[in-house]
């Protein structure tokens, strides 16, 4: 009986300690880690706004490569996310709840614990930095009774902070490696989210030798039509390339003007609408005769990163040759939409 009495006393003391910790433990938690990545925010952003891209460098996936992952929703949009099941990391799900392109993303985290789900908010904040992008990765939330008791026994900083540091270090290496995929080209290529666009355009099959005259005939007419319709341009004159048959010397393409709102397309013109997509962007500086090498660099980068190009290829002519005679200063923005 004496032994039983001692056991009951010990149990009672432990229960009391647990209650005290549950009542006095931390009510909230927040853990953050910050690093600087040698790339612009538009290059870093896709790695923080897509759950599939996040899991390419996630320290938890790395810790258990046998983790079973199930994705849901439209990738890279609010409401998308994934569920996981792991022997080491248990079960849970993460859902994107807010996106501010190029600046911040937030996600709801649910860990399915024996006593019920534990919810947190995970977030990424991106800021331009002289050395590239200042990236902050954090997690925050409120502790329930069990959470306060656990928080009194272990440090969230120690439990999570080291994983954040490991993940950010891997992301730095990944961005550096992929940015250097075509070092010989001298072109800087970034992965960004293309928001979609709308164009007033003239499209047709054009001989490659006639591309200049095709633009010369149609771009001024398109700009005049946008002005007549009271529309607003949403960028500089653009070329949309759907096919490129080098052997036949032919391309199916469109001379296009980006527009901000709908206008009625007159005969011989059409409205082309492109939806949101992942994309690669290269800003080429120089005369148009050097554009081929820029496209070859984009093709090499696409293949090196196992991406699939989906037409059209977009060339936006940022510099007006009429106002800048030095072709070495001409800037062309090349966008490849990719899967």
C-alpha positions as CSV (number, residue, x, y, z in Angstrom):
1,X,0.0,0.0,0.0
2,X,2.9,2.3,0.8
3,X,4.3,1.9,-2.7
4,X,0.9,2.5,-4.3
5,X,0.6,5.7,-2.2
6,X,4.0,6.9,-3.4
7,X,3.0,6.2,-7.0
8,X,-0.2,8.1,-6.6
9,X,1.6,11.1,-5.0
10,X,4.2,11.1,-7.9
11,X,1.3,11.0,-10.5
12,X,-0.4,13.8,-8.7
13,X,2.7,15.9,-8.6
14,X,3.3,15.4,-12.3
15,X,-0.3,16.3,-13.1
16,X,0.0,19.4,-11.0
17,X,3.3,20.3,-12.8
18,X,1.6,19.7,-16.1
19,X,-1.4,21.9,-15.2
20,X,1.0,24.7,-14.0
21,X,3.0,24.5,-17.2
22,X,-0.3,24.6,-19.2
23,X,-1.4,27.7,-17.4
24,X,1.9,29.5,-17.3
25,X,3.6,28.4,-20.6
26,X,4.0,30.8,-23.5
27,X,0.7,31.8,-25.1
28,X,2.2,32.6,-28.5
29,X,5.3,31.7,-30.5
30,X,7.2,33.2,-33.4
31,X,10.4,32.0,-35.0
32,X,12.2,33.8,-37.8
33,X,15.3,33.5,-39.8
34,X,16.6,35.9,-42.4
35,X,19.2,35.5,-45.2
36,X,20.3,37.5,-48.3
37,X,20.2,35.6,-51.6
38,X,22.3,36.9,-54.5
39,X,19.3,37.2,-56.9
40,X,16.5,39.7,-57.5
41,X,13.1,39.2,-55.7
42,X,11.5,38.2,-59.0
43,X,14.0,35.3,-59.2
44,X,13.5,34.2,-55.6
45,X,9.7,34.7,-55.5
46,X,8.7,31.4,-57.3
47,X,10.5,29.4,-54.7
48,X,8.4,30.9,-51.9
49,X,5.0,31.1,-53.6
50,X,4.6,27.5,-54.9
51,X,4.4,24.5,-52.6
52,X,6.0,22.2,-55.2
53,X,8.9,24.6,-55.5
54,X,9.1,25.0,-51.8
55,X,9.4,21.2,-51.4
56,X,12.5,21.2,-53.7
57,X,14.4,22.8,-50.8
58,X,12.3,22.0,-47.7
59,X,14.5,20.8,-44.9
60,X,11.6,18.5,-43.7
61,X,11.3,16.7,-47.1
62,X,15.1,16.4,-47.1
63,X,15.0,14.8,-43.6
64,X,12.6,12.2,-44.8
65,X,12.7,11.5,-48.5
66,X,10.1,8.8,-48.0
67,X,7.5,11.5,-47.1
68,X,4.2,10.9,-49.0
69,X,3.0,14.2,-50.5
70,X,-0.3,15.0,-52.1
71,X,-0.8,18.4,-53.8
72,X,-4.1,20.1,-54.3
73,X,-5.5,23.3,-55.9
74,X,-4.0,25.3,-58.8
75,X,-0.3,25.5,-58.1
76,X,1.0,28.9,-57.0
77,X,-2.4,30.4,-56.2
78,X,-4.3,31.1,-53.0
79,X,-6.0,27.9,-51.9
80,X,-3.4,25.6,-53.3
81,X,-1.2,23.4,-51.0
82,X,-0.2,19.9,-50.0
83,X,-0.8,17.2,-47.5
84,X,2.1,15.1,-46.1
85,X,2.5,11.9,-44.2
86,X,5.9,11.0,-42.8
87,X,7.3,8.6,-40.2
88,X,9.7,11.3,-38.9
89,X,7.5,14.4,-39.3
90,X,4.0,13.0,-38.7
91,X,1.0,14.2,-40.7
92,X,-0.2,17.7,-41.7
93,X,-1.1,20.0,-44.5
94,X,-0.1,23.5,-45.7
95,X,-2.4,25.8,-47.6
96,X,-1.5,29.2,-49.2
97,X,-3.8,31.9,-47.8
98,X,-2.3,35.1,-49.2
99,X,0.1,36.1,-52.0
100,X,1.6,39.5,-52.7
101,X,3.7,38.8,-55.8
102,X,7.4,39.6,-55.3
103,X,6.9,40.7,-51.7
104,X,5.2,38.1,-49.4
105,X,3.4,34.8,-49.1
106,X,1.5,33.3,-46.2
107,X,0.3,29.8,-45.6
108,X,-1.7,28.0,-43.0
109,X,0.0,25.0,-41.4
110,X,-1.9,22.2,-39.7
111,X,-0.1,19.5,-37.7
112,X,-2.3,16.6,-36.8
113,X,-1.3,15.7,-33.3
114,X,-2.7,12.9,-31.1
115,X,-4.9,15.4,-29.2
116,X,-6.0,17.3,-32.2
117,X,-4.8,19.7,-35.0
118,X,-2.2,22.3,-34.1
119,X,-2.4,25.4,-36.4
120,X,0.3,27.9,-37.3
121,X,1.0,30.5,-39.9
122,X,4.1,30.2,-42.1
123,X,5.3,33.2,-44.1
124,X,8.0,34.5,-46.4
125,X,8.8,38.2,-46.7
126,X,11.0,39.5,-49.6
127,X,12.8,42.8,-49.7
128,X,15.2,44.2,-52.3
129,X,18.7,44.4,-51.0
130,X,21.9,45.8,-52.6
131,X,23.3,42.2,-52.6
132,X,20.0,40.7,-54.1
133,X,17.0,39.8,-51.9
134,X,16.6,39.9,-48.2
135,X,14.4,36.8,-47.4
136,X,12.7,36.3,-44.1
137,X,11.1,32.9,-43.3
138,X,9.0,32.7,-40.2
139,X,6.3,30.8,-38.3
140,X,3.9,32.1,-35.7
141,X,0.8,31.1,-33.8
142,X,-1.0,30.8,-30.5
143,X,-0.6,28.0,-28.1
144,X,-3.6,26.1,-26.7
145,X,-3.3,24.4,-23.2
146,X,-1.2,21.5,-24.6
147,X,0.9,23.8,-26.7
148,X,1.7,26.0,-23.6
149,X,2.6,22.9,-21.7
150,X,4.9,21.8,-24.5
151,X,6.3,25.3,-24.9
152,X,7.3,25.3,-21.2
153,X,9.3,22.1,-21.8
154,X,11.0,22.9,-25.1
155,X,12.2,25.9,-27.0
156,X,10.4,26.5,-30.3
157,X,13.5,28.5,-31.4
158,X,15.7,25.4,-31.0
159,X,13.1,23.0,-32.4
160,X,12.5,25.0,-35.6
161,X,15.2,27.6,-36.0
162,X,18.0,25.2,-37.1
163,X,15.7,23.7,-39.8
164,X,14.9,27.2,-41.2
165,X,18.7,28.0,-41.3
166,X,19.3,24.7,-43.2
167,X,16.5,25.3,-45.6
168,X,17.6,28.8,-46.4
169,X,21.1,27.7,-47.0
170,X,19.9,25.1,-49.5
171,X,17.8,27.7,-51.2
172,X,20.8,30.0,-51.6
173,X,22.7,27.2,-53.2
174,X,19.8,26.2,-55.5
175,X,19.2,29.7,-56.8
176,X,23.0,30.2,-57.4
177,X,23.2,26.9,-59.2
178,X,20.2,27.5,-61.4
179,X,21.2,31.1,-62.2
180,X,24.5,29.8,-63.4
181,X,22.9,27.2,-65.7
182,X,24.1,29.0,-68.8
183,X,27.3,30.9,-67.7
184,X,28.9,31.0,-71.1
185,X,26.0,33.0,-72.6
186,X,26.5,36.0,-70.3
187,X,22.7,36.3,-70.0
188,X,20.9,36.6,-66.7
189,X,17.7,34.5,-66.6
190,X,15.1,34.7,-63.9
191,X,12.1,32.6,-63.0
192,X,9.0,34.7,-62.4
193,X,5.2,34.4,-62.3
194,X,3.7,35.8,-65.5
195,X,0.5,37.6,-64.5
196,X,-1.2,37.2,-67.9
197,X,-1.8,39.8,-70.6
198,X,-4.1,41.1,-73.2
199,X,-3.1,42.3,-76.7
200,X,-4.5,43.9,-79.8
201,X,-2.7,42.0,-82.5
202,X,-2.2,41.0,-86.1
203,X,-1.3,37.4,-86.4
204,X,-0.2,35.3,-89.4
205,X,2.4,33.1,-91.0
206,X,5.4,35.2,-91.8
207,X,8.7,34.5,-93.6
208,X,11.6,35.1,-91.2
209,X,13.1,37.5,-93.8
210,X,9.9,39.6,-93.7
211,X,9.6,40.0,-89.9
212,X,11.0,43.5,-89.9
213,X,8.6,44.7,-92.6
214,X,5.7,42.8,-90.9
215,X,6.4,44.8,-87.7
216,X,6.9,48.0,-89.7
217,X,3.5,47.7,-91.4
218,X,1.4,46.5,-88.4
219,X,2.7,48.0,-85.2
220,X,2.0,51.6,-86.1
221,X,-1.5,50.6,-87.3
222,X,-2.1,48.8,-84.0
223,X,-1.0,51.7,-81.9
224,X,-3.2,54.1,-83.9
225,X,-6.2,51.7,-83.4
226,X,-5.6,51.6,-79.6
227,X,-5.6,55.4,-79.5
228,X,-8.7,55.7,-81.6
229,X,-10.6,53.3,-79.3
230,X,-9.6,55.3,-76.2
231,X,-7.6,52.3,-74.9
232,X,-4.5,52.4,-72.8
233,X,-1.2,50.6,-73.6
234,X,0.0,48.2,-70.9
235,X,3.6,48.0,-72.1
236,X,5.7,48.4,-75.2
237,X,5.2,47.0,-78.7
238,X,5.5,43.2,-78.6
239,X,6.1,40.2,-80.7
240,X,4.3,36.9,-80.0
241,X,6.0,33.8,-81.6
242,X,3.9,30.6,-81.7
243,X,6.1,28.6,-84.1
244,X,9.6,28.9,-85.4
245,X,10.5,26.6,-88.4
246,X,14.1,27.3,-89.1
247,X,14.3,24.8,-92.0
248,X,11.3,26.4,-93.8
249,X,12.3,29.9,-92.8
250,X,8.7,30.5,-91.5
251,X,7.2,31.6,-88.2
252,X,3.6,31.9,-87.0
253,X,3.6,35.1,-85.1
254,X,1.7,38.3,-84.0
255,X,2.7,41.9,-83.9
256,X,1.0,43.1,-80.7
257,X,0.3,46.0,-78.5
258,X,-0.4,45.2,-74.8
259,X,-3.6,46.8,-73.6
260,X,-5.2,47.4,-70.2
261,X,-8.9,47.0,-71.1
262,X,-11.1,45.5,-73.8
263,X,-11.5,47.3,-77.1
264,X,-13.2,46.2,-80.3
265,X,-10.7,44.7,-82.8
266,X,-11.3,46.0,-86.3
267,X,-11.1,43.7,-89.3
268,X,-7.7,42.2,-89.8
269,X,-6.9,42.5,-86.0
270,X,-7.7,40.4,-83.0
271,X,-7.6,40.4,-79.2
272,X,-5.1,37.8,-77.8
273,X,-5.4,36.9,-74.1
274,X,-2.7,35.0,-72.3
275,X,-3.4,33.5,-68.9
276,X,-1.2,33.5,-65.8
277,X,1.8,31.1,-66.0
278,X,5.2,30.3,-64.7
279,X,7.8,31.9,-66.9
280,X,11.5,32.6,-67.5
281,X,12.6,36.2,-68.3
282,X,15.7,37.5,-69.9
283,X,16.4,41.2,-70.6
284,X,18.7,41.4,-73.6
285,X,20.6,44.5,-74.4
286,X,21.9,45.0,-77.9
287,X,20.9,45.0,-81.6
288,X,18.2,42.7,-82.8
289,X,20.8,40.6,-84.7
290,X,21.9,39.2,-81.3
291,X,18.5,38.0,-80.2
292,X,19.1,34.5,-81.6
293,X,21.9,33.9,-79.0
294,X,19.6,35.1,-76.2
295,X,16.9,32.6,-77.3
296,X,19.5,29.8,-77.5
297,X,20.5,30.7,-73.9
298,X,16.8,30.5,-72.9
299,X,16.4,27.1,-74.6
300,X,19.5,25.8,-72.8
301,X,18.2,27.0,-69.5
302,X,14.8,25.4,-70.1
303,X,16.3,22.0,-70.9
304,X,18.8,22.2,-68.0
305,X,16.0,22.8,-65.5
306,X,13.6,20.2,-67.1
307,X,11.0,22.8,-68.0
308,X,8.6,22.7,-70.9
309,X,8.1,25.8,-73.0
310,X,4.5,26.6,-74.0
311,X,3.9,29.1,-76.8
312,X,3.9,31.9,-77.5
313,X,7.4,33.2,-76.8
314,X,7.1,36.9,-76.0
315,X,9.5,39.7,-77.1
316,X,8.7,43.1,-75.7
317,X,10.7,45.9,-77.3
318,X,11.4,48.1,-74.3
319,X,13.6,50.6,-76.3
320,X,12.3,52.6,-79.2
321,X,14.9,52.6,-81.9
322,X,13.5,55.9,-83.2
323,X,14.5,57.7,-80.0
324,X,17.8,55.7,-79.3
325,X,20.0,55.4,-82.3
326,X,22.7,53.3,-80.5
327,X,21.6,49.7,-80.9
328,X,24.0,48.6,-78.2
329,X,21.5,50.3,-75.7
330,X,18.4,48.7,-77.0
331,X,16.6,46.5,-74.4
332,X,14.3,43.6,-75.4
333,X,12.5,41.6,-72.7
334,X,12.1,38.0,-73.6
335,X,9.6,35.8,-71.8
336,X,9.2,32.1,-72.1
337,X,6.0,30.7,-70.6
338,X,6.8,27.3,-69.0
339,X,5.1,24.3,-67.4
